[in-house]
C-alpha cells in the first residue's frame, strides 16, 4: 500500500541570533525510510515482527518532540503597579540534544520583574515548552526563553535558570549518571542590579547548593 506523504509544519518562533532556523516541515515518509535505513545499517532486520513498525513509531515520536504547539503569550495591564519579582520554580522540561539526538531533561526557574504588563503564569511554562520542541543545546534554549520573555513582555528584568541531565552524557561516553548542567540568562534589572540579582538567585536555590552563575 502506498502511503501518502504527511508533512507537519512547525510554528514560527523568535530565536536567538545565530541559532539554526527551524525546519519548514517534517516529512514523515522520508523520516520513516531514514529510520529503517539506520536500523539496517546497524545490522538489524527491519522485516522482523519486532522491528516492522519501529520506523513509523520513531518518526512519529521525533515529529512530536520537534513540533512546537502554538500559543499566545497572554499579557494583562499591571493595574495594581506590582513591582516585585514574579518567579515560577521547578518547571519540568525536556528537549533533544542536536549533537546526539538524545533527550536532556530537568527543571527551569523562570522569573520577571513586571513593567506595565503582567503575564499569565502558565504562559511562562508554555514559552519554555514551545522553545524546547526543537533540536537544542541547553545554552541556546536558556537564552531563547529569556529573549522571548524580554521581547514580548517588556518587563524591567528577566531571569531564567535551567538545570538538566543530558542522556548523551549519562548513557554514553563518560557515562556520568545524575550530573546536572546549569545555565542561566539574566536580562535588565536582574542582570544589572546586584540586589535584584541576588534575590533571584537565592530564590532559585543558589544559596542552599553553593552553585554560582555566570554574569
N, C-alpha and C positions, 0 to 999 in steps of 0.2 A: 504494500500500500504506500502510495506517495504521500509524504507529509508536507503540507503547505508551509512555506516559511512563516515564522512568527517573529515579530520584532516588537520589543518593548522599548519605550522611549524614556530616558531619564529627564527629570525636571530640571530646569535651569537653576543655578545657584551661584551666589557670589563666592569667588575663590581668592586665595592669597596670590598676589603677583608671583609668576614663575612656576605656579603649580600646574601639573598636567591637566589638559582640558578633559572634561567628562566626555565619554563616548556619546555619539548621537543616538545610538540604539544598540540593542542586544539581539543578535541573530541566533535564535535558539537552535535552528537546524545545523548551522555551522558549528555551534558550540558542542552539540551532541556528537557530531562527527569528530571534532577535535579531541574530545574526551575518550572516544573509542580508539582513536589512533594512539593516544597516550597510553592507554591500558595495554594495547597490543605491543607498543614499544617497550613497555615494562615487562613483557613476557606473559601477559595474562590472556586467557581465552575469552573473548567477548561474546562468543556464541554459547557459553555455558549458561545454564539456568540461573546461576547466582549472579552473573555479571550482565546479563542481557539487557536489563533495564537501568543499569548503573549510569551509562552516558546521559540518559534522559533525566535521571534524578540529580546528577551532579550539575548539569547545565541549568536545570530549574533552580537548584539551591543557590548557585552563583548568581543567576539573574536576580533572584530575590534579594540577595545580600548587596547587590550593586545597583539596585534601582531605588532611589530615594522617593519617599512618599511626599507629595506636595503638601505644603501647609502655609498658612499666613501667620506672620509674626504680629499677632494682635496686640495693639497698644491702647492705652487709655490716658486721658488727661490726668496729670498729677494734681488734682484739685486741692488736696489737703497739704500740698507742699512737702511731702515726705522727703527727707534729705539724708536718711541713714542707709547703711548697707542692706541690700537685699541679697540673701545667699540661699541657694539650693544645694545641699550637700549630698554626696554619695549617690549620684545618679548613675545607674548601670549603663554601660555602653559596650558595643563590640564593633570591630571593623576588620578589614582584610589587609594584611601587610602586602604592599605592592612588590616586595622583593622575593617573597617565597609563596605567596597566595595562601598563607596560613593566618588564622584569626589572631587578633590581640583583643583583650577584653579587660575591663576593670570598672572604675568608678570615676565620675567627674564631679568637681565642685565649681559651680557657676554663680557669679555674683556681679552686681552692678550698683552704682550709686545713681539714683534717679535724677533726671533733669526735669524737663517739662512734662515727660510722659513716663508711665509705668507699663509693664508688660504682664500679660497673663503668665502665671508661674509655670504652667505646664508647657508653655512655648519655649522656655529655656531648654527643657529636656528635648522638645521636638526639634529645636535647632541643632542640637548635638546629634540626634538620631539621623536627621536629614543629611548632615555632612559626613557622618560615619559610613553611610552606604556608598562606599567608593573604594578603590584601591588607594590605600593611605599609608603615610608614615605618621607616627604619633605627633611629632613636632609640627608638621603642617596642619594636622587636624586641630591641634590646640590653637594655633594662630587663626585658622579659618573661623572657628567658633567665636573667638574674641572679636575678630574684624566684623563678622556678620552682626553681632550684637551692637558694636560701636556704630556701624553704618546705618542700621535700621532703627535703632532705639535713640541714638544721640544722647546717651547718658553722660554724667560727669566722669564716670570711670567704669571700667570693666575688668574683672578678674576671672581667669579660667585656669584650673589645675586639673590635669588628667593623670591618673595612676593606673597603669595597665601591665598585665602579664602578657608576654609575647610568646606564642607557641613555637615560633621559629627559633626562639632561644631556649625554651624549656623542653622541646621534643627532639631537637636535633643539635648538631654542633656541640656547644659546651654543655647542653642538657641541664641547665640550672632551673629547677622547679621552684616556683613560689617567689622568685625575684620579680620585683615590680619596677617599671620605669616611670619616673615622674617628670612631667613637663608643665610649664606654666607660661601664660601670656597675660600681661597686665597692660591696661590702656588708661590714659587720662590720669585722674587724681590717684587712682590705686597704684599707679607707677611712679608718679611724681611726688606725692605727699608721704613722708615716712610714717606718719601716724596712721593714715588710712591703709597704707600697705601693710603695716604690722598688724592691724586689726584683722584684715582679711586673711593673712597667712596664719594668724593664731586661730581663727575660727575654722580653718580647714585642717588644723591639727599639726602645724609645723612645730609648735612649742612642745607638744607631747611626744613627738617622734624624733626630734633633733634634726629633721631634714632642713635643707636650705634650698633656696630657689634663686635662679639667675636674675640679674637686673633687667 
